């Protein structure tokens, strides 16, 4: 976890949502409990030993914790893919949506059914108001690129998951509960990616996808002051294949920067059609993810007033497990 802890120290988030922790709850506490407590974080976690796993860390309060989505299917057993808590007056969902693997597979249909259950749960939270007044944030790895503008080359993804019409319809149905894709809303015409495959120099060529999303209900979206990808965190030794997504509420400590920081270098002209590393005839299907785990975070800084409001950031935080192996997500 060195990269996670160093990122926390650098960005100073107040609420952090993690996905794909790959740790049981006890193991999570053993590995990170002291380090997080020393940084004043309360923790809500929902994990399992080898795959999946989610958590919320908070320095802005942590209440009404729920570790499942009502009605969500399993595969075949329930999986640790969501944790929900109220932080700084906002109902925060940290979600790790199933990958789907291949179109029309059992896992693909599981993904669609899981998203339908998430939609229903979020719709209730947005529509009912409740203690948070309908202030809701859903953040995490959605494993869906919302449109063709969210992948480096739509033709390269033909026949792949993450871009099919049913997946995009499921995501649109989730947003239709009253959520805004705050990064795309702020940068409607920009090239923005949050994920780059490790193989074939995809990161250095800026051949990526935007599949890590922050979705906010009206009361939260109205408070957005900055939204950007922390591309710097994707660099260096043992990074995640995802980069943090940062969203500031009420105040933007770094200014209204973005959409990608720092921006990628100028891309070289591509020769011939683009291909994904896993496409037939490109590279072997091995995935060099040893020593890496992924995470996302949201930062909500609480003001010291009688009627505290929140400022915030959301992000995917790279972490490091030297013993991790690739997962069939």
N, C-alpha and C positions, 0 to 999 in steps of 0.2 A: 503493500500500500504506500510506498514512499511518494509516488507521484500524486496520489490523492491528498495526502497530508500537506505536501509542499504547495499544491494548488490552493487548498484551503487557507494556508498561511498567506499566500500571495493575494488572493481575491477577497478574503475575509467575508465569505457568505454567511448569512444568518440562518437560512433554511436551505437544506441540501437534500435533493432527491437522488437516490442511487438505484440503478438497475444492474442486473446480472452480477450480483455480488458473489454468487456461487458458494455461499456459506450458510450453515445452520445458524439459528439465532445465538446459540451458545458460542459457537466458533467466532461469530461476528463480534460478540462482546469480548471474548478473550483477545482477539487480534486488535480491536480498535477501541474498546471501551475506555481505557485509561487515557489514550491519546485524545479521544473526542471529549471526554469529561474535562480534561485540562484546557480544552478550547471552549468550554462552557456549552457544549451541545447536549440536548436531550435527544434520545434515539427511539424511533419506532421502526421495527424491522420485521421482515417476513421472508425467511430464507429456507433453502434446502441444500443438501450436501454437495451436489455436483453441478446442477444447472440452475438457471434463473436466479431468483432472489432480488428483493427490493428493500429499500430503507428510506426513511426520512430523518434527517438530523436538523435540529432546530435550536436557535438561540432567541426565538421570538414567541415562545410558547408552543406547546404540543398537546392538543386535546382531542378527545373523541376519536381515538385511533381505531381504524377498521382494517383488518388484514385480508379482506377478500372482496370480490365484486359479486353482489347478489345475483344468482342465476348463471354465473359464468361456468362454462363446461370445463372438464378436465381432459387429459390426453394420456390414458383414460382417467387417471387420477387428477385431482385438483393440483395446480402448480402455483408456485410463489411468484405471481406476476403483477401484483398490485398491493399498495398500502396507501391508506388515506388518513389524513389528519388535518386538524384546524391549526393554522399557524398565522399569528398576527392578524386574525380576523378573516383569513382566506381559507377555504376548503381546498386543500392541496392533494392532488392525485399523482403518485409516482407509479408509472405503468411501464411494463415491458411486454409489448404486444407480440404474440407468437409470430415467428418468421414466415410460416406458410410453406417453406421448402420448395415445392414445385406446384404449378397451377393444377387444380383439380385433385390434388392428393388429399388424404385424410387430414393431414396437418393444415392444409390450405382451408378446408372447410371448418376445422377447429378454429382457425384464426378469425374467420368471418363470424362464427357464432360467438366467440369471445368478445369481439368488437361490438356486436349487437347488445350483449349484456352490459358492456361498459357504457354504451350510448344510453341505455335505459337508466342506469344508475346516475350518470352525470345529468341527464335530463331532469331527474327528480331533484337533484341538488340545486340546479340552476332555477328550476321553476318554482320550487317550494319556498325559496327565500331562506327561511330558518334563521338560526343565530348569526350566520355570516351574510345575510341579506342577499343571497345569490352570488356572492363573490367566490368564484371557482377558478382554479388553475389545473389543467391537465397537462403534465409534461413527462416526456420520456422518449423512448425508442418506439416509434409507431410502426417501423418496418414497412412504411408506405411512402412513396414519393407522390405528393398531391397532384402534380401535373407534369407534363413533358418538360416544362421549364426547370423542374427540380432534379433532373438527371443530365449528365454531360452530353449524352446523345441518345435520344429516344429509340433510334433504330437498333442500338446495341442491346437494348433490353427486351426486344421482341421475344416472346415465349418465356420470359422470366417472371418470378413473383415481384412484388413491391410496386408494380406499375399496371396491373390488370384492372379492367373496368370494375369488377365486383369489389376489389380492395378499395379502389378510389371512391366508389359509391358508399362503402361502409364508413370511410373516413369523413366523407361529406355529410353523411347522416349524423355522425357524432358532432360535427361542427354545427349542424342545423339545430341542435339543442340550444344554441345561443352562444357559441364559442367563436373566437377570432384567432386566426393564425397570425400572431402578433409580429413575427419576423417578416413574413411575406407582406403583411399589411403595411409595414413601415418601408419595405424595399420592394415594391411591386414589380420592378423591371430589371432587377439586378441578378447576376449569376451568383448563387449562394448554395454552398454544399456544407454538410456537416459530417459526412462519412466518405472515406476513401479506402478502397481495398488495399491491403498491404502489398499485394503482388504487382508486378509489371510496372512499377514506378507510377502508379495511379495518383498518388498524392502529389508528386513533383510535377506531374502533367496537369494537375487539377481536373482529373477525370473522376468526379465524385457524384454523390447523391445527397439530397436533403430529405432525410427520413427522421430526424430528431426534431420534434415539434414542441412548441409551447402554445397551448390553446387556452384563451382567457375569456371569461364571461364579460359582459358589458362593464360592470363596475370596476373590474380590474384592467381591462383593455384601455379604458379611458385614462388610466393613470400611467400608461407606458411612456417613458421618456427616452429610452434607448433600447435597441434590440440588435444583437450582433453575434457573430460566431467567433469564438476565441481560438483562432487557427493556430496560434502560438503553442497551445497545449498539445497539438497533434504532432509537434516536432520532437526531436531529441531521441534519447535512448528508451526503448520499451514503452512507446506511447500506446494509447488506445487507437483503434481505427476510426473513432469518432472524435469530434472536437466539441468543446463546451459551447452551449447556446446561452448567451447572456441577455437578460431582459431586466432593465431598471425601471422601477416604479417610483413616481413622485419626484425623484431626483436622480440624475445620472452623474455619478462621481467622475467618470472618464469623459463626460460630454456625450453628445449625440453622435457617436462614432459608428462605423460599420460600412457595409454589412459584414465584411470579413476582415479580421484584424490579426496579423498584418495581411494585406491582400496578396494573392499568389503572384509569382513572377509572370511576366508575359509568356503566354503559351506559344510553343512552336507550331507551325502549320502541321496538321495531321496528314500523314501519307496513307492513303487507302482507308477503308472503312474501319471504324473503331470496333473492338471486340472486348467483351468482358473476360477477365482472367479465367473464369470457369467455363467459357464457351468452348465447344469442340474445336480442336485444332489450335488452341492458344497455349495454355499452360496446364501442367498437371493439376489435379484437384486438391492437392495438399494445401493446407491453410496454416501459415506460420504464425499462429496467435499465441504460441507458448510464452508465458511470462506476462500476459496482458489480460486485464479485465476491463469492462466498460462500466460507465456510470453516468448519470445525469444529475444536475443539481439546480435548485432554485434558491435564490438568495432573497430574503425579505428582511430589511433592516427596520426595527421598530424605533420610533421616536420616543424620547422621554417626555411625554406630555400626559395630561389627564385623559385626553381622548386620543390614544396612540393611533397614528396611521403608519403605513408601511412603505418602505422603499425596497426595491428588490432587484434580484438578478436570477436568471435561471440558466443552467448550464449542464453540459455533460462533462463529467470529470474523469479523466484517465486515471486508472489505478494500476497497480503492479502486483501480480502474484507469480513468483518464480516457478511455482509448481502447477499453474493453470494449464489446461489443454483446451483445444478447440471444442466447441459445443455444438451439438446438432439442434440448434434453436428453432 
